[in-house]
Amino acid sequence: MARIHLIDGEKGGVGKSLFTRVMVQYAIDKKLEHTLVDADITNQDVKRFYNYAVDAEFSEAVNKGDKADIIFELARKQPVIVNLPANV
């Protein structure tokens, strides 16, 4: 079963990235398979700590409508932890 953990919030500075980092570190410490996705393209602070994070982008632009599909593709293989930008 695919598992996608989406960490989001309505505004910046409320701890989304910190919570994401705690989840990732827990997975690392417990040796749990996971894929990390940093979807906050304007502030990829999670990727600064975990450089193996995969990029994804949410956009209303017609030519970018499928950029977030990678999250679903990755979840077929193992659980995914997604750090979302504010207001998604």
N, C-alpha and C positions, 0 to 999 in steps of 0.2 A: 504494500500500500504506500502510495506517495504521501510524504509529509512535508508540508511547507509551513515554516514558522515566520509569519510576517510581523515585524516590529514597526509600529507606526504611531503617529500622533498628529494632532492638528497644528502644532507650532514647533518651532525649533527651541532647543535649550531645555527640553523637558526630560531628557535622559534616554532617548531612543538608542543612541549609539552606545551609551554605557551598558544598557540592558543587553544589547546585541553582543557586546564584547564579553559580558558575563556568561551568556548562553554559549558562545563559541569556546570560551576557556573551559567551561564545564565539559563540553563535548571533547575537547582535547584531553583534559585531565582524566576523563573516564574512558578514553580511547574509543569514542563513539564516532562512527563514520558520519561525515556531514560535508556539505558544500556551503560555503559562505558566499552570499551575493550582496554587493554594495550597490544599491539602486539610487543612492543619493549622489547624482553626478555633479552637483554644485559644491558638495562638501564631503569628499570620500574619506572621512576621518577613520572609519573602521578599516578601510583598506590600508591606511598608514600603519596600523598595528598588525594586520594580517595580510601580507602582500599577496597571498594566494587567492584573495577574494576575486570573484568573477563580477564583471560589470553587467548591469542591466539598466534599462531606461524606460520609464513610463512617459508617454507623450500622446497628446491628442493630434499631433501632426500625422497626416495620412501616410507619408512615406516612412514614418517611424512606428506605426501602429503595432508591429509585431516584435519590437525590440525586447519586450518583457517576456516573450514566449520561452526564452531560454530557461526561465525559472521552472516552468513545467517540464521541460525536457530534462533538466538536471534532476528533478524530483523523481523521475522514473528510476533513477539509479540508486539514490540515497537521500536521506533527509536534507532539506535545504533551510538555511537560516538567512532571512532577507532583511537587511537594514534599509528601510524605506525613507524617502525624504518627507518633510512635513507636507501636510495637505494632500496626500494621495488618496 
